[in-house]
Amino acid sequence: MQQAISYAEYDTSAGDTFDELALDFCGNEMYASEIIALNPDYADVLIFGEGITLILPVYELEDRIETLPPWRDG
């Protein structure tokens, strides 16, 4: 995994999950464990309600790992 260049606060929307946030903001679901580590008070939450402030890692755009399967790439 890449090293975060900074961190940002994010207010959840109802229905957000750690893996969804990792995919949307980091480019890969595998970063969910890093988001959980940054937000240990919410480690047991599976689906977030609205308005919970989380800390998310920020990565260089070119460092994002693409997760599209070959048939959806391009």
N, C-alpha and C positions, 0 to 999 in steps of 0.2 A: 504494500500500500504506500501511497505517497504521503509526504509530510504536509500538514495543513499550513497555509501561508498566513492565515488569521482565523478568527472566530466571529460569528455573528449571532445575534438573537433572532429567534423566529417565534411568532405567536401561532400556535396550532389552529387548524380548522377542524371542525367536527369530522371524525373519521380518519384523520391522519394516523399513520403507523410508522414505526422506526424504519422498516425496510422501504416503505414508500418515500419517506423523507430522504433516505440515503440515495435512492435511485434518482429522485428529482434534483437534489442539491449537490450530490457528490458524483453522480453518474454510474453508481454501482451499488446494489443491495448489500454487498459485503462490508460497506462502511457503516452499516447499522450498529455494529458492535462498538465502533468508535463514538457514535452519537450517544449510545446508551452509557458509555463510560464517562462522557462529558455531562450527563444528566442522571446521576445515580438515584436521585429521589424518585425518578419515574421509571426505573428499570423494570418494574413489574407491570407497567401499563401496556396493554396490547393494542387498544384503540383509544386515541385521545379525544377528549371533548374540545370544545372551542375555547381559545384564549389562554392556553398554557404556554408560558415562555420557556423555550428550550435554547440551548447553545448548540450551534451547528458549526462544523469545520468548513473552512473555505479553501478551495484548491485552485491552482492555476487551471484554466480551461483546457489547455492542451494536455494536462496531467490526468484528466478524467478518463476512466476506462469505459469503453463502449461495450454494452452488453447485448446488442442486437444479434439475433441469430443470423447466419449467413443468408438465408432466403429473404430477410427483411432489410439487409444492409444495402445501401445504395439506391 
